[in-house]
């Protein structure tokens, strides 16, 4: 489950070869998709780079998405919204809603996996 308009962002990054040692390997095979495209779902929400909310999270999208995923027999759901590192509120809301409406599926969010904040006012470690 991701921000509307960003359905393929993880696969685009994984296929990007600029930082790979095998950049000129003509026989390079892209890694397999983390999630098949048919199972990726978008929800209306948008957090900007600075953490401000451009589009509030549409909880009705969460409900509809869960119904679709349940019908597809999905056993696990990962929430990964754009710029959640700057403001995790939407991921927290989506996580809470999914936990509320399902007991069958495992639910996780990117903020739970890697909760690092990129707050520019925070001191940086060297």
RAPE-V821171 format. One record per residue. N is the residue number from 0. RES is the residue in three letters. SS is DSSP state (@ for helix, = for strand, . for the rest). PHI is phi in whole degrees, -180 to 180 (999 if undefined). Layout:
# RAPE-V821171
[[N	RES	SS	PHI] [N	RES	SS	PHI]]
This chain:
# RAPE-V821171
[[0	UNK	.	999] [1	UNK	=	-142] [2	UNK	=	-64] [3	UNK	.	-55] [4	UNK	.	98] [5	UNK	.	-123] [6	UNK	.	-59] [7	UNK	.	-107] [8	UNK	@	-61] [9	UNK	@	-66] [10	UNK	@	-72] [11	UNK	@	-62] [12	UNK	@	-65] [13	UNK	@	-68] [14	UNK	@	-91] [15	UNK	.	-70] [16	UNK	.	-112] [17	UNK	.	-59] [18	UNK	.	-102] [19	UNK	.	-100] [20	UNK	.	-68] [21	UNK	.	-96] [22	UNK	.	-53] [23	UNK	.	-101] [24	UNK	.	-76] [25	UNK	.	-70] [26	UNK	.	-105] [27	UNK	.	-60] [28	UNK	.	-114] [29	UNK	.	-60] [30	UNK	.	-65] [31	UNK	.	-65] [32	UNK	.	-61] [33	UNK	.	-66] [34	UNK	.	-135] [35	UNK	.	-56] [36	UNK	@	-55] [37	UNK	@	-65] [38	UNK	@	-100] [39	UNK	.	-79] [40	UNK	.	-125] [41	UNK	=	-110] [42	UNK	=	-128] [43	UNK	.	-75] [44	UNK	.	-178] [45	UNK	=	-162] [46	UNK	=	-104] [47	UNK	.	-83] [48	UNK	.	-55] [49	UNK	.	-92] [50	UNK	.	94] [51	UNK	.	-77] [52	UNK	=	-92] [53	UNK	=	-89] [54	UNK	=	-131] [55	UNK	.	-62] [56	UNK	.	-66] [57	UNK	.	-91] [58	UNK	@	-64] [59	UNK	@	-66] [60	UNK	@	-66] [61	UNK	@	-62] [62	UNK	@	-62] [63	UNK	@	-66] [64	UNK	@	-64] [65	UNK	@	-63] [66	UNK	@	-63] [67	UNK	@	-64] [68	UNK	@	-66] [69	UNK	@	-62] [70	UNK	@	-64] [71	UNK	.	-83] [72	UNK	.	77] [73	UNK	.	-68] [74	UNK	.	-103] [75	UNK	=	-144] [76	UNK	=	-130] [77	UNK	=	-113] [78	UNK	=	-104] [79	UNK	=	-145] [80	UNK	.	-93] [81	UNK	.	-65] [82	UNK	.	62] [83	UNK	.	-67] [84	UNK	.	-66] [85	UNK	.	-84] [86	UNK	.	-157] [87	UNK	.	-83] [88	UNK	@	-57] [89	UNK	@	-67] [90	UNK	@	-64] [91	UNK	@	-63] [92	UNK	@	-64] [93	UNK	@	-64] [94	UNK	@	-61] [95	UNK	@	-62] [96	UNK	@	-65] [97	UNK	@	-65] [98	UNK	@	-65] [99	UNK	@	-71] [100	UNK	@	-100] [101	UNK	.	-140] [102	UNK	.	-118] [103	UNK	.	-82] [104	UNK	.	-100] [105	UNK	=	-78] [106	UNK	=	-123] [107	UNK	=	-140] [108	UNK	=	-134] [109	UNK	@	-60] [110	UNK	@	-70] [111	UNK	@	-82] [112	UNK	@	-78] [113	UNK	.	-138] [114	UNK	.	-80] [115	UNK	.	-65] [116	UNK	.	-95] [117	UNK	.	-103] [118	UNK	.	-56] [119	UNK	.	-71] [120	UNK	.	-84] [121	UNK	.	-78] [122	UNK	.	-65] [123	UNK	.	-95] [124	UNK	.	-84] [125	UNK	.	-111]]
